Amino acid sequence: MTTPRFGHLPDGEAPAEGAESFATLLAEAGVVVERIASHRAASPEGFWYDQPSAEFVFLARGSATLAFADGTERVMAAGDWAVLPAGCRHRVEATSAEALWLAVHLPPA
């Protein structure tokens, strides 16, 4: 018999200003679910995420701006979500002091 696990998304490590903290909530069958807490964070200058698989992100709290390699930006507020396809070059341009994300990384196609 397997035992269910429970949690509360806001519980977890609070990052220092300018940083993010990552916690894996689930890793199974190639799917990884992460809690990401951001405190006025941004990706390093010139850095781009370019992942081999699709990612679903949900901003549960705060605000954030995602930047894309084509020069576009998307401002996100609490409750917004995005699907970032594999190979979609993006970066975190900025977050509010208490931004909280739920990220689901899918296995490569």
N, C-alpha and C positions, 0 to 999 in steps of 0.2 A: 504494500500500500504506500502510495506517495503522499507526502504531507504538503498541503498548499502553503504558499508563502504570501505574506501581506506586507504592505508598506504604505508610506505616506510621502508623496513626491516632495513636499517642502522640507522633509527631514533629511539632513545630510550635511556634509562639510560646506561651510561658507568660505568662498575664496577671498584672498586678499584683493585690494583694489588693483584693477588692471589685469586680473587673472581670472581663470576659470577652473572649476573642479569637475571631474568626471567620475561617475560611479556606474558600473555595469549592473543593471537590475536583472537582466536575463540574457543568457547566451545559449541558444539551443537551435539545432538544425540549421546552422548558418545565419540565423537571425540574432542581432545584438540590439538590445534595448538599453539606452543610456539615460541617466539623469545628468544634465549639464547645468551647473550654476555659474553665472557670469556676473562679475562686479566691475562695471565700466571697462569691459574688456574689448579688445580688438585683435584681429590676426596681425602678426608681425608684418611690417611693410614689405611688399613684394611677395608675400606668401599666399599661395592658392591651394585650397583643398581641391583635389582631382581624384576622386574615389572610383574604384573599379565596380562599385555597385550602387544601386539607388538608395537614397536616404529620405525618410519622412521625418520632418521636424515639426514639433508643436511648441509654440511659445506659451507656457502656462502662466507666466507672471512677467511683468515689466515690459520693456520695449527693446527693439534691436533693429539694426540695419544690416542687410546682407548686400554685398557687392558682387557683381559678376564680371567675368573676363571681357564681355562685350561692352562694358562701360555702364550698364544699367545698375540701378540700386533698388532695393525693395525695403521700405520701412514696415516693420511688423509691430503689432500691439498684442497684448495678452489675448489669447484665444485664436490668433492666426496660426496657420500651418502652411507648410510648403512640401512639395515632393521635388527632390533634387535628383535628376536622372544620373546614371553612371556617366562619368566623364564631364559633368557640369562643373567647370572651374568657378569656384566661389570663395568668398572670404567673409569673415565677420568684420564689418566696418566699425561698428560700435554697439554697445549694449548699455542699458540702464544699470543702476547700482544693484538691483536685486532681480536680474533676469533669470528665469528658470525655464529650461527646455526639457522636452522629452524627445529623444532621437531614436528612430528605429532604422537600423542598417540592415538591408536585405542582402541575401547571398547573391554573388555575381550570377548573371543570367547564363 
